[in-house]
């Protein structure tokens, strides 16, 4: 039954979320994620899905992968949580990772981790009970600084039609 819901949500997201030609990824309620220079939207193939699923092994939250961006020194995975609340994501910690930093506000949550040889940033944004999760992964500490809470927050904007 859960698979049916996940399939239904994924199909809905496919038709309601899009990639615009202006360098932004569009999501629900007019939310847009700015694609920076040097980042490329890549297809979510089996290798990308496998890499993403390694982040969430043994996880109690469901965050299906929606989009993936790749740059020279990092990757960004964007997921839209299913059957998960902001509070659950606040309590969630990536398995087998060391939490280095955490910031929380009323509508956003940021965590930075170290797992093995790489760094991970997790940014959760909530609007009207809709959630968006952005994971950034890099082997370079300097690159993960580029994926800070402030930077990721600044990349999320609303289109002129939806505010």
C-alpha positions in Angstrom: 0.0 0.0 0.0 2.9 2.4 0.8 4.4 1.7 -2.6 1.1 2.8 -4.2 1.2 6.1 -2.2 4.8 6.7 -3.1 4.1 6.1 -6.7 1.1 8.4 -6.7 3.1 11.2 -4.9 6.0 10.8 -7.3 3.7 11.0 -10.3 2.0 14.1 -8.9 5.3 15.7 -8.3 6.4 14.9 -11.8 3.5 16.8 -13.2 3.5 19.7 -10.6 7.3 20.3 -10.4 9.4 21.3 -13.3 12.7 22.7 -14.4 12.5 26.1 -16.0 14.8 27.5 -18.7 15.8 30.4 -16.4 18.1 28.2 -14.2 15.6 27.4 -11.5 13.9 24.2 -10.4 10.2 24.9 -9.7 8.3 23.1 -6.9 4.9 23.3 -5.1 3.3 26.6 -4.2 5.6 28.6 -6.5 8.8 27.6 -4.6 11.9 27.7 -6.8 15.5 26.5 -6.2 18.2 28.5 -7.9 20.6 26.4 -10.0 24.0 28.1 -9.7 26.6 28.5 -12.4 28.6 25.3 -12.8 25.8 23.1 -11.6 24.1 20.7 -13.9 20.8 18.9 -13.5 21.5 15.2 -14.0 19.1 12.4 -14.6 18.1 10.3 -11.6 19.4 6.9 -12.8 20.1 3.8 -10.8 23.6 5.0 -9.8 22.3 8.3 -8.5 19.5 6.5 -6.7 22.0 4.1 -5.1 24.2 6.9 -4.0 21.2 8.8 -2.5 19.9 5.7 -0.8 23.3 5.2 1.0 22.6 8.4 2.8 19.4 7.2 4.2 20.2 3.6 5.0 18.5 2.4 8.2 16.4 5.6 8.1 13.0 5.9 9.7 12.0 8.8 7.4 10.9 8.5 3.8 12.4 11.1 1.5 12.0 10.1 -2.1 14.6 11.6 -4.4 13.2 14.1 -6.9 16.1 15.9 -8.5 19.9 15.8 -8.5 22.4 18.6 -9.4 26.1 18.0 -9.9 29.0 20.4 -9.8 32.8 19.8 -9.9 33.2 19.4 -6.2 29.8 18.5 -4.9 26.3 17.0 -5.6 22.9 18.2 -4.4 20.1 15.8 -3.9 16.6 17.2 -3.6 13.9 15.1 -2.0 10.3 15.6 -1.1 9.4 13.8 2.1 6.5 11.4 2.3 4.5 10.7 5.4 7.0 12.7 7.4 6.7 15.8 9.5 9.0 18.7 10.2 9.3 17.5 13.8 10.4 14.0 12.6 13.0 15.6 10.4 14.2 17.7 13.3 14.8 14.6 15.3 16.3 12.6 12.4 20.0 12.1 12.2 21.8 10.6 9.3 22.9 7.0 10.2 26.7 6.5 10.8 27.4 10.2 10.5 28.8 12.7 13.0 26.7 15.8 13.5 29.0 18.9 13.3 26.5 21.8 13.2 22.8 22.4 13.6 20.5 25.4 13.1 16.7 25.5 13.4 14.1 28.1 12.9 10.3 28.0 12.6 10.3 27.0 8.9 13.8 25.7 8.3 16.4 23.2 9.6 20.0 22.9 8.7 22.5 20.1 9.8 26.1 19.5 8.7 27.6 16.1 9.1 30.8 14.2 8.5 30.5 10.6 7.3 33.6 8.7 6.4 35.6 10.9 3.9 32.9 13.2 2.9 30.8 16.1 4.3 27.0 16.3 4.1 24.7 19.3 4.5 21.0 18.8 5.1 18.5 21.6 4.6 14.8 21.2 5.3 12.4 23.8 4.4 8.7 23.9 5.3 5.9 26.0 3.8 2.2 25.4 4.3 3.0 21.9 5.7 4.9 21.0 2.4 8.4 19.9 3.0 11.5 20.1 0.8 14.8 18.5 1.7 18.2 19.4 0.2 21.2 17.2 0.8 24.7 18.5 -0.4 27.6 16.0 -0.5 31.3 16.8 -1.0 34.7 15.4 -0.2 35.9 18.9 0.3 35.2 20.9 3.5 35.4 24.1 1.5 32.6 23.0 -0.9 30.2 22.1 1.9 30.7 25.6 3.3 29.2 26.7 0.0 26.1 24.6 0.9 25.6 26.4 4.2 22.2 27.2 5.7 22.4 30.8 4.6 23.4 29.9 1.0 20.7 27.2 0.6 18.1 29.5 2.2 19.0 32.2 -0.3 18.6 29.8 -3.2 15.0 29.1 -2.3 12.7 31.8 -3.6 9.0 32.2 -4.6 8.0 33.0 -8.1 6.4 36.4 -8.6 2.9 34.8 -8.9 3.1 33.0 -5.5 4.1 34.8 -2.4 
